[in-house]
């Protein structure tokens, strides 16, 4: 990573030197001074980013959005986003922010999006809050549906099922987070056959959740591949074995984290809410948090600088109002971050460019 950073910095220095002879016109603002698009830098340490708020903006009359929920990147570098606008549930961008394609007109609760590369063939898993998980091709052809767990003998008929997220295990097993429903993670085979429920539902015990909003396969340690399950109100990720045994809690005080996103040795997550000084959940707040291979927070773009006292992470808060509700992040090959926001005035995805 250091070599990539050095190259970027050397390139910037060289570019400035080459342009030394050019006529430079300083920027000016009418009224209150504010940063131009792309001038604001956020984050901490080696994980700092230039903010591009208008990166994903489109014509809302032609390609509207309500909530931009989640984003993944396919093997061709295309950025695929899911939302709950049924005129175009799926938006597909290139890295410049150009719209390449859109599809999806029936996922009223389009919420979770997972990419599965099955030996070179790629598929999407869409979690629809309306009560289904749908496996599709990258072009929208439906291949499989997982619906109410009553069908599989996992729930009673009256139990709520409102799926929020999926993760795909190394063998193709499908893990479904029932984050807005009955607070379990449900494990299925790749063919859609029910295996087990993971966790003990809603509560405050180690294997229980307060909004099991996200689920992720953490394969950073090849000898210990685990599930990371979000517990929103607990401000944490809870680690489980792939067959459902509780292992540990990664506590992130003050951060209502969404799903974990693994990129090489680091863990990234959108923070949907921050807190005020004490325990208040703060409306229109949030940031991005980044953890290293030891699950130590190393940067909070838009949030306060992470601080540890006697090995204990201190309360993290929103510091800069760049995000309203950070719902998901996607990391590209250059380690730039693309952020989707919920309940943010129909905001399109934004970009944090690594500097």
N, C-alpha and C positions, 0 to 999 in steps of 0.2 A: 504493500500500500504506500509506503514512504516513497518508493521510486516513482510511482504514478503522481504523487503529490508534487515531488520535485520537478518532474517533467512539466506539469501544468504551470507551476510557478515560473520555471525557466522560460516557458513559452510566453507567458504574460510579460516577463521582463524584456525578452527579445522584441516582442511586438511594440512595447513602449519605446524602445530604442530606435526601431526602424521608423517610427512615426514622429521622431523628434523634430524633423524638419518641416512637418506639416503645420498649417495654421490651425490652431485650436481655439474654438469659440466656447467659452465657459457657459455651463447651463445657468439659467435663471428661472425664477418662479415668480408668478404674480400672486401677491398675498402671502399667506403663511408658507414658509419653506417646508418642503417635505421631500423625501427621497424619490428619485425617479424609479421607474420600473427596473428592477434588477440591481439597484444600488444598495439595498438594505442587506446586511449580513447578520445571520442568526446562528446560534449554536455555540459550542464550546470546544476548546482543545483542538485536536486534529479533525474534528467533525463539525466544520463550519460551512455555511451555505449562503449563496446569494438567492434572494427571494424573487421569484417570477410569478406574480399573482395572476397574470392574464395569460399564462401559458396555454391553457386548454379552452379558452373562451371561444364559443361558437355563436351562431345566430339563433337566439332562443325562439324566433318565429319558425325556423325550419327544424332545429334540433334542440328541443327544450330538455331541461332536466328539472327534477324536483330535489331529490337527495342523491348525491354521488356517494355510493356506499363503499365499493371496493374495486381494486385494480390489480391485474396481474400482467406479466410480460411473457409473451410466447418466445419460441426459439428463433423467430425471425426479428425479434426486437420490437414487435408491435405491442402497444399498451392497450389492454382490453379492460374496460370499466363497466360495472353493473350499477344500475340505479332503478328507481321505482316509477319512472315516467314510461307509460305504456305506448307512447309514440316511438320510443327507441330505448328499450331497456339496456341494450349493449351499445357502447360507443367504442370504436377502435381507432386509436391515434398512432401516428408515428412519433418519433422522439422530438420533432420540431413543434409538435402541437397541432399538426394537420390531421383532420378527420379523414380516415381511410374508408370506413364502413360503419354501418349501424344496422341493428336488427333487434327483434324482440318486441312483441306488442301485447303480451298476455301475463307478464309477471308483475302483478300489482304490488307485491311486496318484495321486489327484487332487492336482495340485501347482501348475501354472501357470494363470493366468486373464488373458485379454486381451479388452478390449472393442473392437470395430470398428464405427464409425459410417459406414455406406456410404450417404451421401446422405440421411440421416435415418432409415434402417433400421439397427437395431443387432443385432449378433451377438456371441456369445461364442466364444472359442477356449480349450478346456480341454486342458492338457498332462497326460497320464496317464502316470506312471512305469511303468505296466504295458506301455507300448510303442505309444502312439498319441496323435495330436493330433486333437481332435474339434471341429468347428464346429457350434454349436447356435444356436437362437433363444434369447431371454431366458427362455423358458419351458420349455426343455429338449428341444425337438425336434431330433434330430440331422440335420444337412444334409450333412456331409462328414467323411471320416476320412483322415488321413495316417498310414500305418503304416510298418513297417520299410523303410528306404531300399534294401534289397536289391531290393524290388519295382520301384524306379525306376532301378536300375542305379547307385546312388550308393555303396553299401556291398557288401562281400562278405556272404554269407549268415550267416557266423559272427560278424560284427562286432556289437558291442553297440549297441542303440538304446534309450535311456532318456531321453525328452524331458522337459525341465524348464520351458520357457518359449517363448512366441511373441511376435513383434511384427509388425504389419501396416504395410507401406510405403505411401507416398502413392498409389501406383497399385494397391494391393490385394495386392501380393506378400506372401507369408507367409514369415517368417523363423523357423525352429525351432532353438532351442538344445538340442543333445544333451548336456546338462550332466553327466548321470550315466553317459553312454554313451561314445561315441567322440570327444567333444570337438571337434565341428565345429558350425557354424551352417549349416543347410540352407535354401536359398532355393527357394521354389515360386511359381508364378503363383497368382492368386486362385482359379483352377479346380483347383489341386492338381497341376499339372504341374511336375516337377523342373527347376530351372534350373542350380544350382551348389552346391558346398560352399564355405564361407567359412572361412578359417583353415587352419592346417597341423596340426590335431589337438593332441594333448597334448604339452607341452614348455615350454621356457623362452625360446624365441625371441619376437620382438616379435609375430608373428602366430600364436602358439600360446597354449594355455590350460592352466591348472591348475584344472579344474572350471569349464566355461563355463556357469555356472548361470543367467544371465539375458541377455536381449537387449531392446533398447529403441530406438525411433526418436527421435533427438534433433533436433527441428525448431526449436530456439530461434533459430538463425541461418537465416533463410529462404533465404539464398544457399548454405548448406552443410549440408543435411540429412544426418545420418550415422547409423550404427548404433553403439550403445554396448553392448559385449559384456562381461559380467562374467567376471573370472578370479579365482575365490575365493581360492585359496591365494597368489596374487600380490598380494592386497589392492589390486585396481585395476579400473578399467573400461578397455577397449581400444576405441579409435575406429576405424571402418572406413567406407569409402564404401559406398553402397548396393549396389554390384556387387562388394564384397569386397576392396578394397585397404586395407591397414593405413595408418592416419594417425598415431595418437598413443596415449599411455598416460596415464591420470589416476590417479596413484599416491596411495593412501590408507593410509599405513602404520599397521598395527595393526587395520584394519577389514576383516573378512571380509564384504564387501558382497554383498547379493543384487541383484535387478534395479534398474536406475535407473528412477525415476519422474519425468517432466518435468511441471512445473506452472508456466506462464508462463515467467519467466526463470530459475527455480530447478530444481535437481536434488535429489531426495530419495531416500534408500535405507534399508532396514532393514539392520542389521549383525547377522549371525547369530552371530558370535563376536568377542570382543575378544582381546587378548593380555595377558600379564602384563608384567613389567618388560622382559624380553628377547624371546624369540621364541615363548614358549609359547602355544599355542591353548588358551584357557581355557573350560572347560565352564560352562554356565549363565551365559554372559555375553552382551553385546550392547548396542546402543543404536540410535539413529537419527542419520544424518548428513545435513546439508543444505549444498549448494553453491550459489554464486551463478552469474550468467551467465558469469563468467570461470573457472568451475570451481574457485573458492577456497572452502574449507570455512568456513562462517560460524556454524554452530551444531551441537552434538552433544547433543540431548536424551538424558539418561542417561549421556552420556560426558564425557570431559574436554574443557575448553575448547580449541578449535583454536588452535594456536600455530605461527607461521612464523618461521624464523630464516634470514636471507639468502635469502628467497623459497622456502625449503624447508619443507614441512609436516612437523611433528614427530610422533612416535608418538602415536596416539590410543588411549585405553583406556576401558573401562567405569568410570564414576565413581560412579553410583548404580544399585543393583540393581533397577531398575524392569522390566527385560526379561530373559528367559532367553535366547532366541534370536530376535531380530527378523528375521522372514522376509520381510515386505513391508509397504509403507505405501500408503495411499490418501489423497488430499488433497481436501477438499470446497471448496465455493464461498467459505466463510468462512476458508479456510486452516487448518482443523483437520486433524489427522492421525489416521488410524485405523491401528492396528498389529496385524498378525497374527504369531503366534509359533509356532515349531516346537519340538517336544519340550519343552513347557512345562506338563506336567501337565494336559492337556486344557483349557488356558486359552482362553476366548473372546476375540474382538478387544477391544482397549482403545482409549480415545480420549485424544488429547492436544489439549486445547482452547487455541487461540491466545489469548494475553493481550497 
